[in-house]
Amino acid sequence: MIGLISRLLARPEPVLSEAGARDAAALSALHAVAFRRGWSDHEFERLLLETNVIAHRAMIGRSLAGFIVSRRRLYARAGFRDVGRRPAYYGRGTEKQSNALVLRRDLA
């Protein structure tokens, strides 16, 4: 019984998928809610069209729950790889916290 209740009350995990220029308006709208000066649709579209930018959207069902935009290709070209996350690393002591990406590069 407890397992059934836990499953019913559990929040679904977001699903990450690649984001592109077609997502500019949705990312802009979410960004505007989180920051005092949100980026415009046009700013997002230009950023998402850059060849050195990697972008993913976090979806819960059909709803955009978050996004990741980075220049991670820069690190990949330098030999770094993703080895984990540090939960709630940024914004400690505040309501808004976010995870840090942990990268590794072997020197030998």
N, C-alpha and C positions, 0 to 999 in steps of 0.2 A: 504493500500500500504506500509506504513512504517513497519507494522508487517511482511509482506512478505519479505521485504529487510532485516530486522533484522534477520529473520530466515535463510535467504540465506547466510548472512555474519557471522553468529554466529559460533564460534569454538565449535566443539563437545566436550562434557564432556568425560574424560577418564573413562573407565570401569575397575574396579579392579577385579582381579581373582587370585586364589592361584598360586604361582610359585613353581616349583620343580627343581630337578637336571637337568631335560631336558632343562630348560631355562638358564643354566649356561653360555653358549656361548653368547646368546643375552644380558644377564645382564652384562657380562664382557665387551662386545663391547660398550655398553652405558656408563658404568662406566669409561672406558678408555677415552671417550670423555670429561667427566666432571672433571676428576682428573689427576694430573700430573703423578702419578703412579697408574694406574688402576689395579684392581685385575685380576688375570688370570682366565681362564675357570676352571682350576683345583681348585683354591682357592674358587671360587663360588660354584662349585659342592660339595666340602667338607662341606662348610658352610650350603648349602641347605639340606644336608643329616643329619645334626645334629637334634636331636629330640627336642631340646629346642628353635629352630629357627622358626620364622614365616616369610614367604615371600609372597609378592603379586606383581604382575606386573600390571602396568597401561597401558591399550591399548586404542588407538584411531583407530578404525577400525582394521586393521591387523598390525598396527605399534606399536612398543613398545615406549611409551612416557615417562616411568619412572618406578621405582620400590621402594618397601619398604622392607627392611630386618631388622628384630629386634628380640630381645629375649623377646617379649611381654608376652609369657607364664609365665615368671618369675613373672611379675606383676599380671597376672591373678591368679596365685597360691596364691599370697599374698593378694588377695581380691580387687585389683584395677579393675576399668572398664573405658572404653573409654566414655568420656562425651562431646567431641568436638574437635575443631581445632582452632589454632591461625594463621590466614593467614599471610604469609610472615614474620613470627616471626624470623627465622634465616636468617642472611645475610642482615639485614636492612642496607640501604645505599649503597648496591652493586647491580649489575645487577642480580646476582644469589641469589634468595630468596627461602626459603622453609617454609612449614607450620610446626607448632609444634603440637604434639598430646597432648591433655589435659586428664589426668587420675584422677580418684577420688576413694577414699576408705573411706567408712563410718567407724567411730571408735566406734560407740555405738552398 
